[in-house]
Amino acid sequence: MEKLRIVFMGTPDFAVGVLDAIVKANYEVVGVITAADKPAGRGQKIKYSAVKEYALANNLLLLQPANLKSEDFLEALRALRANLQVVVAFRMLPEVVWKMPSLGTFNLHASLLPNYRGAAPINWAIINGETKTGVTSFFIDDKIDTGAMILSKEIAIDPNENAGHLHDRLMVLGSEVVVATLQLIEAGTVATTIQQESVDIKTAYKLNRENCKIDWNKPAVEIFNLIRGLSPYPAAWTLFKDVEVEYNVKVYEAKLVFEAHNYVVGTVISTKKEIKVAVKEGFVELLSLQFPGKRKMTTAELLNGMLLSQETKVM
């Protein structure tokens, strides 16, 4: 049995949960690689990645390369003498990096591969109305999320849960799968499964302004799934047009009301406490949203200080 010397690579909160599980399972983490610091927010203050915060708090050796192919970084990486690298929510590695350790480099992906390869697997599973998802560990190769699979574990998606809630559950599940994968590698008993290619494989495309915009002409369930699949981040959005004023509005939470009506799709019906948007099969009631320059609020809170005209519609 070979004692593991692990380099961990990751950036966001999702990666922190997994790194913490590795540390608490008493594996030796000889180095942590995360994204370079960058300015964020209105004040453009330097913001540390969630993984950097964790590494500093736990006295783990930290590297933040701007260029993964630079000789300085490669030299520093070799000096750690790791025999295994674990990657969670980082970026694509050059071959010289993922081939470096003798036991290989494995990644944890938040989907049941080969489905939902790519940047936003948690979001797209909900947007597409899936009833189950999971996590998969696999050895990295020269393409994105295509390597030989080691372990996967499945969970059901609640019909009303949003991406933030599912993210947290998958982080716990992912931590279990990573530790179990480490145990197999340490014992020398890893068996892998090659991913089968198929035309039916679903992709987790990068989220952008266009694919986060609500199309009110779509079926009500698809609109509902888009809203919860993008909540709390980056959030589905729509244009509210109130007479001559347009507001770019983020929508965080909604519910469906199925009933017949004669309204034009996109008509906004608002009272002192609720906002409903007419869709083909009924209404989408908006429960939590954010207007420009305002904080995220419940609809009741928003309507306390704002009145929408009867001419309001969404676009």
C-alpha positions in Angstrom: 0.0 0.0 0.0 1.5 3.3 -1.2 1.1 6.3 1.2 -0.6 9.1 -0.7 1.0 12.5 -1.1 -1.8 14.6 -2.5 -1.9 17.9 -4.4 -5.4 19.4 -4.4 -6.6 21.8 -7.1 -9.8 23.8 -6.9 -11.3 27.2 -6.5 -15.0 27.7 -5.3 -17.0 26.6 -2.2 -17.8 23.3 -3.8 -14.1 22.4 -3.8 -13.7 23.5 -0.2 -16.1 20.9 1.1 -14.2 18.1 -0.7 -10.8 19.4 0.4 -12.0 19.5 4.0 -13.2 15.9 3.8 -9.7 14.8 2.5 -8.0 16.7 5.4 -10.4 15.2 8.0 -9.8 11.7 6.6 -6.1 12.3 7.6 -4.7 12.2 4.1 -1.5 14.1 3.6 -2.1 17.2 1.4 1.3 18.5 0.4 0.0 21.4 -1.7 -3.1 23.3 -2.8 -3.4 24.9 -6.2 -6.0 27.6 -6.7 -6.9 30.6 -9.0 -4.9 33.8 -8.8 -6.4 36.6 -6.7 -8.6 39.0 -8.6 -10.5 42.2 -7.9 -14.2 41.9 -7.4 -17.2 44.0 -6.6 -17.7 47.8 -6.8 -14.6 48.6 -4.9 -12.6 46.2 -7.0 -11.0 44.8 -3.8 -8.8 41.8 -4.1 -10.9 38.7 -3.4 -9.4 35.3 -2.4 -10.9 32.1 -3.7 -12.8 30.0 -1.2 -10.1 27.3 -1.5 -7.3 29.9 -0.7 -9.2 31.0 2.4 -9.4 27.3 3.5 -5.7 26.6 2.7 -4.6 29.7 4.7 -6.8 28.8 7.7 -5.4 25.3 7.7 -1.7 26.1 7.1 -1.6 24.2 3.8 1.1 25.1 1.3 -0.5 27.2 -1.5 0.4 27.9 -5.1 -1.5 30.4 -7.3 -0.1 30.1 -10.8 -1.3 32.5 -13.5 0.1 30.1 -16.2 -0.1 26.3 -15.6 2.6 25.7 -18.2 5.2 28.1 -16.8 8.5 26.5 -15.8 8.4 28.2 -12.4 5.1 26.6 -11.5 6.0 23.2 -12.9 9.3 23.3 -10.9 7.3 24.2 -7.7 4.8 21.4 -8.4 7.5 18.8 -9.0 9.2 19.9 -5.7 6.1 18.8 -3.8 6.8 15.2 -4.8 3.0 14.4 -4.9 2.1 10.9 -6.2 -1.6 11.9 -6.8 -3.5 15.0 -7.8 -7.2 15.6 -7.0 -9.1 18.2 -9.0 -12.5 19.7 -8.1 -13.9 22.7 -10.0 -10.7 24.1 -11.3 -9.7 24.5 -14.9 -8.4 22.4 -17.8 -4.9 21.1 -17.0 -2.1 20.8 -19.5 -0.8 17.3 -20.1 2.5 18.0 -18.4 0.6 18.7 -15.2 -2.0 15.9 -15.1 0.6 13.3 -16.1 3.1 14.3 -13.5 2.1 12.2 -10.4 2.8 8.4 -10.6 -0.7 7.5 -9.4 -2.4 9.9 -11.8 -4.8 12.8 -11.5 -8.5 12.4 -10.9 -11.3 14.9 -11.0 -14.7 15.0 -9.3 -17.5 16.1 -11.5 -21.0 17.1 -10.3 -23.0 14.9 -12.7 -23.5 11.3 -13.6 -21.0 11.1 -16.5 -21.0 11.0 -19.5 -24.0 13.3 -19.1 -23.5 17.0 -18.3 -19.9 17.3 -19.1 -18.9 21.0 -18.9 -19.0 24.1 -16.8 -22.5 24.1 -15.2 -23.7 20.5 -14.5 -25.8 21.3 -11.4 -27.7 24.1 -13.1 -28.4 22.2 -16.4 -29.7 19.1 -14.6 -32.4 21.2 -13.0 -33.0 23.4 -16.0 -33.6 20.3 -18.1 -36.0 18.9 -15.5 -33.9 15.8 -14.5 -35.2 13.8 -11.6 -31.8 12.5 -10.6 -28.2 13.5 -10.8 -25.0 12.7 -8.8 -21.2 12.9 -8.8 -18.5 11.0 -10.7 -14.8 10.6 -10.0 -12.6 9.9 -13.1 -9.0 10.0 -14.2 -8.2 13.1 -16.3 -7.3 12.8 -19.9 -6.7 15.3 -22.7 -10.3 16.3 -23.2 -12.9 17.8 -20.9 -14.7 15.4 -18.5 -14.1 12.4 -20.7 -11.7 10.2 -18.8 -12.1 6.7 -17.4 -14.6 6.7 -14.5 -13.7 5.4 -11.1 -16.8 5.9 -8.9 -20.2 7.5 -9.2 -23.1 8.1 -6.7 -26.6 9.1 -7.5 -29.2 11.2 -5.7 -32.8 12.3 -6.5 -33.5 15.9 -7.4 -36.5 17.3 -5.4 -39.0 18.8 -7.9 -38.9 22.2 -6.1 -35.2 22.5 -5.1 -33.0 25.1 -6.6 -29.4 24.9 -7.8 -28.0 26.3 -4.5 -29.6 23.6 -2.4 -28.6 20.8 -4.9 -25.0 22.2 -4.9 -24.8 21.8 -1.1 -26.1 18.2 -1.2 -23.8 17.2 -4.1 -20.8 18.7 -2.2 -21.5 16.3 0.7 -22.0 13.4 -1.7 -18.8 14.4 -3.7 -16.8 14.5 -0.5 -17.8 10.9 0.2 -17.0 9.8 -3.3 -13.5 11.4 -3.3 -12.6 9.8 0.0 -13.8 6.4 -1.3 -11.8 7.0 -4.5 -8.6 7.8 -2.4 -9.1 4.6 -0.4 -9.3 2.5 -3.7 -6.2 4.2 -5.1 -4.3 3.8 -1.8 -5.1 0.1 -1.7 -4.2 -0.4 -5.4 -7.7 -1.8 -6.2 -9.0 0.8 -8.6 -11.2 -0.5 -11.5 -12.2 2.0 -14.1 -15.0 2.2 -16.7 -14.6 3.9 -20.1 -17.2 6.5 -20.8 -19.5 5.4 -23.7 -20.0 8.1 -26.3 -23.6 8.6 -27.6 -25.6 11.2 -29.6 -28.0 11.4 -26.6 -25.3 12.7 -24.2 -26.5 16.0 -22.6 -24.0 18.9 -22.2 -23.6 21.4 -19.3 -23.0 24.5 -21.4 -21.3 27.5 -19.9 -24.0 29.9 -18.6 -24.3 33.3 -20.3 -26.6 36.2 -20.5 -28.6 34.7 -23.3 -29.3 31.2 -21.9 -30.2 32.8 -18.5 -33.0 34.9 -20.0 -36.6 33.8 -19.4 -38.6 33.1 -22.6 -42.2 33.5 -21.4 -43.5 31.7 -24.5 -42.0 28.4 -23.3 -44.1 25.9 -21.3 -44.7 27.0 -17.7 -42.7 24.0 -16.3 -39.6 24.9 -18.4 -39.8 28.5 -17.2 -40.1 27.3 -13.6 -37.1 24.9 -14.0 -35.0 27.7 -15.5 -35.7 29.9 -12.5 -34.8 27.3 -9.9 -31.9 26.0 -12.0 -30.2 29.4 -11.9 -31.0 30.3 -8.3 -29.3 31.7 -6.4 -26.6 32.3 -9.0 -26.3 33.6 -11.6 -30.2 34.0 -11.6 -32.7 33.9 -14.4 -33.6 37.4 -15.7 -36.2 39.2 -17.7 -37.1 42.7 -18.8 -40.0 44.4 -17.1 -41.5 47.1 -19.3 -43.6 49.5 -17.3 -45.0 52.3 -19.7 -41.7 53.9 -21.0 -39.4 52.4 -18.3 -37.5 49.1 -18.7 -36.1 47.2 -15.7 -33.6 44.3 -16.0 -35.0 42.1 -13.2 -33.5 38.9 -11.7 -36.0 36.2 -10.6 -34.9 33.8 -7.8 -38.1 32.0 -6.8 -41.4 31.3 -8.4 -44.4 29.0 -8.3 -46.8 27.8 -11.0 -50.5 28.5 -11.1 -52.3 26.4 -13.7 -55.6 28.0 -14.8 -57.3 29.2 -17.9 -57.1 32.9 -18.7 -57.5 35.3 -21.6 -54.3 37.4 -21.0 -51.6 37.8 -23.6 -48.5 35.9 -22.7 -46.1 38.2 -20.8 -48.8 40.3 -19.2 -48.0 41.2 -15.6 -50.8 41.1 -13.1 -49.8 42.7 -9.8 -51.6 43.4 -6.5 -50.3 44.9 -3.3 -48.7 41.6 -2.4 -48.1 39.5 -5.6 -46.8 39.6 -9.1 -48.0 37.0 -11.6 -46.9 36.7 -15.3 -49.3 35.2 -17.8 -48.0 32.1 -19.6 -49.8 29.7 -22.0 -51.0 27.3 -19.3 -51.7 29.8 -16.5 -49.4 32.0 -14.5 -45.9 32.1 -13.1 -46.1 33.8 -9.7 -42.8 35.6 -8.8 -42.0 35.1 -5.2 -38.4 36.5 -4.9 -36.8 39.0 -7.3 -34.3 41.8 -7.6 -34.8 45.1 -9.4 -31.8 47.3 -10.4 -30.2 49.1 -7.6 -32.2 47.2 -5.0 -31.4 44.1 -2.9 -33.0 40.7 -3.5 -36.5 40.8 -1.9 -39.7 38.8 -1.6 -42.4 40.2 -3.8 -44.4 41.4 -0.8 -41.3 43.4 0.4 -40.8 44.9 -3.1 -44.4 46.0 -3.5 -44.3 47.8 -0.2 -42.3 50.5 -1.8 -43.0 50.1 -5.5 -46.1 50.2 -7.6 -46.3 48.6 -11.1 -48.8 50.1 -13.6 -51.5 48.0 -15.3 -49.5 48.4 -18.5 -46.5 46.4 -17.2 -45.4 43.4 -19.2 -42.3 41.2 -19.4 -40.2 40.7 -22.4 
